[in-house]
Amino acid sequence: MYSPSYSFIAGDRGQWKVEKMSCLAGEEMEATPFLDVRNEYVMQVPVDFRWLLRGISSKVRRSDLAVEKNSMLPLPQLGRERATCACFIAMKRQESWWDMNDDEKSSHAWIGEDFYKEFPTVARQLHHCRELGEPFDFITWLEYFPEDEPKIDAMLASFRDSEEWQFVEREIDLRLVRREDYLQAS
């Protein structure tokens, strides 16, 4: 059964090995060797966890649907076997961002309909966290092929140079590799 709830558990185990963790703005988070991503709202965390963030996955955006309709290919899905790399970006916006109306926010928006034209093999999922009382407003989860890492770096550098990023007060960037040897304990 589909659940829009996701939990990101940092700790001593998880299906994703953290290769790099960077604090690009604001307060840092405790370093972690692994990240466990669960498609559920976790209430009871493992003893060996370092931190837990939760989010609600967003609906597919209109721009994503337009791209899928206008191209003959479906949008990339999460969990593809060859997409063994991931990027986790937790972001908190300044209050001035939330004070703007939707038209003002749209004028600053960086990611639009061209995302999948430029990055056709990158699967993405946006998680809303602000409404849950989490310390971040959004978590962006990207899954991609290992050879796409330079494209991901360039894309994020472009975002961080954009007008939209000027409203970011806290950002954590994790780069991860899927562990093939990991079996999630139930």
ROLO-891599 format. One record per atom (N, C-alpha, C): x, y, z. Coordinates in steps of 0.2 Angstrom, whole numbers. Example, Ala and Ser with C-alpha at 12.3 -4.5 7.8 and 13.67 -1.06 7.14 Angstrom:
BEGIN
NODE      px      py      pz
NODE      66     -28      39
NODE      62     -22      39
NODE      66     -16      39
NODE      64     -11      35
NODE      68      -5      36
NODE      64       0      39
//
This chain:
BEGIN
NODE      px      py      pz
NODE       4      -6       0
NODE       0       0       0
NODE       4       6       0
NODE       2      11      -4
NODE       6      17      -5
NODE       6      22       2
NODE      12      24       4
NODE      12      29       9
NODE      16      35       7
NODE      14      41       8
NODE      18      47       7
NODE      23      48      12
NODE      23      45      18
NODE      28      46      23
NODE      34      43      22
NODE      40      46      24
NODE      46      44      23
NODE      50      46      30
NODE      55      41      32
NODE      59      42      37
NODE      66      41      35
NODE      71      46      37
NODE      78      45      35
NODE      81      45      42
NODE      84      38      43
NODE      87      37      50
NODE      95      36      49
NODE      98      41      52
NODE     106      41      52
NODE     108      37      58
NODE     113      32      56
NODE     116      28      61
NODE     121      23      59
NODE     122      18      63
NODE     127      13      62
NODE     125       8      57
NODE     119       8      54
NODE     117       4      49
NODE     112       7      44
NODE     111       4      38
NODE     107       7      33
NODE     109       5      26
NODE     104       5      22
NODE     105       3      15
NODE     110       8      11
NODE     111      14      14
NODE     115      19      10
NODE     121      20      14
NODE     127      20      11
NODE     133      22      15
NODE     135      29      13
NODE     136      33      18
NODE     137      40      17
NODE     145      41      15
NODE     146      43       9
NODE     152      44       6
NODE     155      51       8
NODE     150      56       9
NODE     152      63      10
NODE     146      66      13
NODE     148      71      18
NODE     142      74      22
NODE     145      82      22
NODE     141      86      20
NODE     143      93      20
NODE     138      98      22
NODE     140     102      27
NODE     135     108      29
NODE     137     114      25
NODE     132     116      21
NODE     133     122      16
NODE     130     128      19
NODE     126     128      24
NODE     123     134      27
NODE     120     132      34
NODE     121     136      39
NODE     118     135      45
NODE     121     130      49
NODE     117     127      54
NODE     120     123      59
NODE     121     116      56
NODE     127     113      58
NODE     129     106      56
NODE     125     101      59
NODE     125      95      57
NODE     122      89      60
NODE     127      84      61
NODE     126      79      66
NODE     131      74      68
NODE     132      70      62
NODE     139      69      61
NODE     141      64      55
NODE     138      57      56
NODE     137      54      51
NODE     134      47      51
NODE     138      43      46
NODE     139      36      47
NODE     142      32      42
NODE     136      29      37
NODE     130      29      39
NODE     125      26      35
NODE     118      30      36
NODE     114      29      31
NODE     107      32      31
NODE     102      26      29
NODE      97      25      33
NODE      92      20      31
NODE      86      24      29
NODE      83      23      23
NODE      77      27      21
NODE      71      22      21
NODE      66      24      24
NODE      60      20      25
NODE      54      23      23
NODE      50      20      19
NODE      44      23      16
NODE      38      22      21
NODE      39      25      27
NODE      35      24      33
NODE      36      30      38
NODE      32      32      42
NODE      33      36      47
NODE      35      33      53
NODE      42      33      54
NODE      45      29      60
NODE      44      32      66
NODE      41      29      71
NODE      40      31      78
NODE      45      29      83
NODE      47      23      82
NODE      52      20      87
NODE      59      19      83
NODE      64      23      85
NODE      70      23      81
NODE      75      17      84
NODE      79      15      80
NODE      84      10      83
NODE      89      13      88
NODE      91       9      93
NODE      96      11      98
NODE     102      15      95
NODE     105      13      90
NODE     111      16      87
NODE     110      21      82
NODE     104      25      83
NODE     103      30      78
NODE     107      37      80
NODE     108      41      75
NODE     111      47      77
NODE     106      53      76
NODE     102      53      71
NODE      97      58      70
NODE      92      55      65
NODE      86      58      66
NODE      80      55      62
NODE      77      61      59
NODE      75      61      52
NODE      71      66      49
NODE      65      63      45
NODE      60      66      45
NODE      54      63      42
NODE      51      68      37
NODE      48      66      32
NODE      45      70      27
NODE      39      66      24
NODE      35      70      20
NODE      29      68      16
NODE      31      69       9
NODE      31      64       5
NODE      33      65      -2
NODE      27      69      -6
NODE      30      73     -10
NODE      25      77     -14
NODE      22      74     -19
NODE      17      76     -22
NODE      13      74     -28
NODE      18      75     -34
NODE      17      72     -39
NODE      21      73     -45
NODE      19      80     -47
NODE      24      84     -49
NODE      23      91     -51
NODE      20      91     -58
NODE      16      96     -59
NODE      14      97     -66
NODE      19      98     -71
NODE      25     101     -70
NODE      30     101     -75
NODE      33      94     -76
NODE      33      90     -71
NODE      35      83     -72
NODE      31      79     -77
NODE      24      80     -76
NODE      19      77     -80
NODE      19      79     -87
NODE      21      86     -88
NODE      21      89     -95
NODE      27      86     -98
NODE      33      85     -95
NODE      39      82     -98
NODE      37      75    -100
NODE      34      71     -95
NODE      33      64     -97
NODE      28      63    -103
NODE      23      68    -103
NODE      18      68    -109
NODE      21      70    -115
NODE      26      75    -115
NODE      29      77    -121
NODE      35      73    -124
NODE      38      69    -119
NODE      43      64    -121
NODE      40      58    -122
NODE      43      53    -125
NODE      40      47    -126
NODE      42      42    -120
NODE      46      44    -116
NODE      49      40    -110
NODE      46      42    -104
NODE      45      37     -99
NODE      42      38     -93
NODE      48      42     -88
NODE      45      45     -83
NODE      50      49     -79
NODE      54      43     -75
NODE      61      44     -74
NODE      65      40     -70
NODE      62      38     -63
NODE      62      32     -61
NODE      59      30     -55
NODE      64      28     -50
NODE      63      29     -43
NODE      67      27     -38
NODE      68      20     -38
NODE      74      18     -35
NODE      75      11     -34
NODE      78       7     -40
NODE      80      10     -45
NODE      82       7     -51
NODE      89       3     -49
NODE      90      -3     -52
NODE      96      -7     -50
NODE     102      -3     -51
NODE     103       0     -57
NODE     109       4     -59
NODE     110      10     -56
NODE     105      13     -53
NODE     106      20     -49
NODE     108      18     -42
NODE     114      17     -42
NODE     117      15     -35
NODE     120      21     -31
NODE     119      27     -34
NODE     121      33     -30
NODE     115      38     -28
NODE     116      41     -23
NODE     110      46     -21
NODE     113      52     -18
NODE     109      57     -18
NODE     110      63     -15
NODE     104      65     -10
NODE     106      67      -4
NODE     101      69       1
NODE     102      76       2
NODE      97      80       1
NODE      98      87       3
NODE      93      90       7
NODE      94      91      14
NODE      90      94      18
NODE      91     101      19
NODE      85     105      18
NODE      85     112      17
NODE      80     116      21
NODE      82     121      24
NODE      77     126      28
NODE      78     133      25
NODE      72     135      23
NODE      72     142      20
NODE      71     147      25
NODE      73     153      24
NODE      72     159      28
NODE      64     161      28
NODE      62     164      34
NODE      55     166      35
NODE      53     170      29
NODE      57     174      26
NODE      55     179      21
NODE      53     175      15
NODE      55     169      14
NODE      53     165       8
NODE      45     163      10
NODE      44     161      16
NODE      37     159      17
NODE      32     165      17
NODE      35     171      18
NODE      31     177      18
NODE      29     179      11
NODE      32     176       6
NODE      30     178      -1
NODE      24     174      -3
NODE      21     177      -8
NODE      15     173     -11
NODE      18     169     -16
NODE      14     164     -19
NODE      16     159     -24
NODE      19     162     -30
NODE      16     168     -33
NODE      19     171     -39
NODE      26     173     -37
NODE      27     176     -31
NODE      34     179     -30
NODE      39     173     -29
NODE      36     167     -26
NODE      41     161     -26
NODE      42     159     -33
NODE      37     158     -37
NODE      39     156     -44
NODE      44     160     -48
NODE      44     166     -46
NODE      49     170     -50
NODE      56     169     -48
NODE      57     166     -42
NODE      63     164     -40
NODE      65     157     -41
NODE      60     153     -43
NODE      61     145     -44
NODE      66     144     -49
NODE      70     139     -47
NODE      76     137     -51
NODE      75     130     -55
NODE      72     125     -52
NODE      70     119     -55
NODE      63     120     -59
NODE      63     118     -65
NODE      57     119     -69
NODE      56     113     -74
NODE      53     114     -79
NODE      52     109     -84
NODE      58     106     -87
NODE      63     110     -87
NODE      69     108     -91
NODE      73     102     -87
NODE      71     101     -81
NODE      75      97     -76
NODE      77      90     -80
NODE      71      87     -82
NODE      72      80     -85
NODE      75      80     -92
NODE      75      86     -95
NODE      78      86    -102
NODE      86      86    -100
NODE      88      90     -95
NODE      95      90     -94
NODE      98      84     -90
NODE      93      81     -86
NODE      95      76     -82
NODE      90      70     -83
NODE      90      67     -88
NODE      85      62     -90
NODE      86      55     -86
NODE      91      54     -83
NODE      92      48     -79
NODE      92      49     -72
NODE      91      55     -69
NODE      91      56     -62
NODE      83      56     -60
NODE      82      51     -55
NODE      76      51     -52
NODE      76      56     -46
NODE      70      59     -45
NODE      70      64     -39
NODE      63      63     -35
NODE      64      65     -29
NODE      58      65     -25
NODE      59      70     -19
NODE      54      74     -19
NODE      54      80     -14
NODE      49      78      -8
NODE      52      79      -2
NODE      48      78       4
NODE      47      84       8
NODE      41      85      10
NODE      39      91      14
NODE      40      90      21
NODE      44      94      25
NODE      45      92      32
NODE      42      98      37
NODE      42     104      34
NODE      40     110      38
NODE      33     108      42
NODE      28     106      39
NODE      22     104      42
NODE      22      99      47
NODE      27      95      47
NODE      28      90      52
NODE      32      92      59
NODE      34      99      58
NODE      38     101      64
NODE      45      99      64
NODE      48      97      58
NODE      55      95      58
NODE      59     101      57
NODE      66     100      58
NODE      71     105      58
NODE      72     108      51
NODE      70     104      46
NODE      71     107      39
NODE      64     107      36
NODE      64     111      31
NODE      57     112      27
NODE      56     107      22
NODE      62     105      18
NODE      62     100      13
NODE      67      95      13
NODE      66      90      11
NODE      72      85       9
NODE      71      83       2
NODE      76      84      -2
NODE      76      82      -9
NODE      81      76      -9
NODE      78      70     -12
NODE      81      64     -13
NODE      82      63     -21
NODE      88      62     -23
NODE      90      60     -30
NODE      94      54     -30
NODE      92      50     -35
NODE      95      43     -36
NODE      98      44     -43
NODE     104      41     -44
NODE     107      42     -51
NODE     112      37     -52
NODE     115      37     -58
NODE     120      32     -60
NODE     127      35     -58
NODE     131      31     -56
NODE     138      33     -54
NODE     141      38     -59
NODE     140      37     -66
NODE     143      42     -70
NODE     140      49     -71
NODE     134      49     -67
NODE     131      56     -67
NODE     133      60     -62
NODE     138      58     -57
NODE     140      62     -52
NODE     142      69     -54
NODE     146      70     -59
NODE     148      77     -61
NODE     142      81     -63
NODE     137      78     -66
NODE     131      82     -68
NODE     127      84     -62
NODE     127      80     -57
NODE     124      82     -50
NODE     128      87     -47
NODE     134      87     -47
NODE     138      92     -44
NODE     137      99     -48
NODE     137      99     -54
NODE     136     105     -58
NODE     129     108     -57
NODE     124     103     -57
NODE     117     105     -56
NODE     116     109     -49
NODE     119     106     -44
NODE     119     109     -37
NODE     123     115     -37
NODE     128     116     -40
NODE     132     122     -40
NODE     128     127     -43
NODE     125     126     -49
NODE     120     131     -52
NODE     115     133     -48
NODE     112     128     -44
NODE     106     130     -39
NODE     109     135     -34
NODE     115     133     -31
NODE     118     137     -26
NODE     120     144     -28
NODE     121     145     -35
NODE     122     151     -37
NODE     116     155     -39
NODE     110     152     -39
NODE     104     155     -41
NODE     101     160     -36
NODE      96     164     -38
NODE      93     168     -34
NODE      89     165     -28
NODE      86     159     -30
NODE      82     155     -25
NODE      86     153     -19
NODE      92     151     -20
NODE      97     149     -15
NODE      98     154      -9
NODE      97     161     -11
NODE      98     166      -7
NODE      93     166      -1
NODE      88     162      -1
NODE      83     161       4
NODE      84     155       8
NODE      90     152       7
NODE      91     146      11
NODE      95     148      17
NODE      93     146      23
NODE      97     147      29
NODE     100     141      32
NODE      98     135      30
NODE     102     129      32
NODE     101     124      27
NODE     107     121      25
NODE     107     115      20
NODE     113     110      22
NODE     110     104      22
NODE     115      98      23
NODE     115      94      16
NODE     120      92      14
NODE     121      88       8
NODE     125      82       9
NODE     121      76       8
NODE     124      69       9
NODE     125      66       2
NODE     131      63       1
NODE     132      59      -5
NODE     132      52      -3
NODE     128      48      -6
NODE     128      41      -4
NODE     129      36      -9
NODE     131      30      -7
NODE     131      24     -12
NODE     127      18      -9
NODE     123      15     -13
NODE     119       9     -10
NODE     123       3      -8
NODE     122       1      -3
NODE     125      -6       0
NODE     122     -12      -3
NODE     125     -16      -7
NODE     122     -22     -10
NODE     121     -27      -5
NODE     126     -27       1
NODE     126     -32       6
NODE     121     -31      11
NODE     117     -25      11
NODE     113     -24      17
NODE     106     -27      16
NODE     104     -30      21
NODE      97     -33      22
NODE      94     -29      28
NODE      88     -26      27
NODE      85     -22      32
NODE      82     -27      37
NODE      83     -26      43
NODE      80     -30      49
NODE      73     -27      50
NODE      69     -32      50
NODE      62     -30      51
NODE      60     -29      59
//
